[in-house]
């Protein structure tokens, strides 16, 4: 399966040699049909293999030409665009792979003397049963293709999908690979991503850092003291943090706790810095909550 690292590169030299080999083989078999009519007539099995291989090569060559043409047109139109969507190229590659599989099966059936039309007609009921059995996988694959051709996000974007946040490393027919701030690779099923609200931070301010936390109601009465504690942490990172971007908001209240959202911007995209900042902020909030709880107990 095509990886993310391949989506922005030209076809390697080995790929061109393989394409040239297929063209030469296709031309050789096509010419042999006219030059060796008697031989194929005497050896029907050999004729079936030749016709099956020719069918596969014809489809494969046309698919390769179509793939190259579509990708070339896309790159030419987006030559001046700084945000070329690698997942568009990935989608073209995935469709080309699926079509190649279809032609490979078709060629194999012809080589074995099976009439594809009659075969498909005879297994219609079985095919429907298989489709129902693998419905989730099929819908997941369709969702993956739709995601690849969408313009909402692409490989390399920093996104938030549900509770997961990180950089998109790859998009396959099964899932989206997201690398979070802890360098863990999270596999998110395409169906989940397709039906979940997604925040693309790369289209907004990709240097914005969000920290969410909860404090007991008793510890939330002194908001000014909480802001000062968090602000002191950010001041230690003065050269790397935009202090004017500091925002601390209450986004929810339950009977036992207050849900806060802290947001600020860093001057550079640095996963290590963001991880250390988040850790220091959480440590300070824990210390603040412990202090407030101690004061409440003393009363």
C-alpha positions, 0 to 999 in steps of 0.5 A: 500500500502506498505510504504517505512518504510516497505521495509527494514524490515522482515515480522512481526509476524502477517504476518506469522500467516496470511500466516499460516492461509491461508495455513491451510484454503487452506488445509482444503478446498482441503481435503474437495473436496475429503471428501465431494464429495456428499455435493458439488454435492448437493450444487453447489453454495457452491461448486462454493464458495469453488472452488473460495476461493481455487483458490484465496488461491492457487495463494496467497500462491504461490505469498507469497512464490515467494515474500519471495524467491525473497526478501531473494535471493536479501538480501543474494546477497546484504548482504555486500552492503551498498546501498541496494535498498529498491525500489527493495523490494518495487517493488516485494511487489507491483507486489505481491499485483497486482497479489493477486488482479488478483487472488481475482477477478478470485476467485470471478468470479468462486464463482459466476459461471462466466467462466473467459475465456468466460468473458474476451473474451466477454468484450475485446472491453470494456477492450480496451475502459477502457485501452484507458480511463485510459491510463495515469494512466496505463502508470504512473503505468508501469513507477512506476514499472520500476523505482522500479526495476531500479538501478539509485536511491532508497529510501533514496537517495537525488535527483534533479528531474526537479525543485524539490530537496530533499530526496526520502521518498517513491515510489508508483505506482502513484508518487515519494514522495520527501521531500525537504529542507523545509520539504515539501513533493512533489509528483512527478508523475512517468511519469514525473520522468521517462521522466525528467533528474534526478541528484542523489546526493547520488551517487556523493557528497551528501554534495554538496550544490548548490545555483542558482540566477540571478543578473541584468547586471549592478550589475554583473560587480563586480564579485570579490566583489560578490565572497567576499560577498558570501565567507564572509557568508561561513566563518561564518560557517567555522567549517561546510563548506569546504571553498576550495570547493567554486565555483561561475560560470556564467551559462547563460546570457540574455539581462537583467541578468546574471545567476550564480551557486554557489557550495560548500560542507558541512562537514555533512548532515544537512538539517537545516544547509543547509537551513540556509546557503541558506537563509543567502546567498540569503540575502547577495546577495539581499543586494549586489544587492541593494548596486550595484543598489544604486551606479548605481543610484548615477552615 
